[in-house]
Amino acid sequence: MTDPEFMSLAESLLTSIELACDRINDESDADVDNQRVGSMITLTFANRSQIIVNLQKPLHEVWLAAKSGGYHYRWHEGAWQDTKGAGEFFAALSANASAQAGFPLTFSAA
């Protein structure tokens, strides 16, 4: 994968996260604050816990840091897959966000 290909796919992922936060806040009682600074998004929940998603450009990876731990994702077969075989990015983000928010939240690609 070239650097421009990575950046295009990664930017799409970050945009999807931002749009999902807007949808979640509009359609539910959730209060998920999202702040983007460059290639990093910080999601802050009502209980002040956070999830951080950032791009690791030299590695062509997306990293997710949550209360449950840190995860690394690479683009593989049309999706962002965990580098240790633990699944797809948006499924992990949804599970971690739900755990930290205290009720079900769903994130998906736009």
Helices and strands as residue ranges (DSSP letters): H 3-27, E 33-37, E 40-44, E 50-56, G 57-59, E 61-66, E 69-76, E 79-82, H 89-101
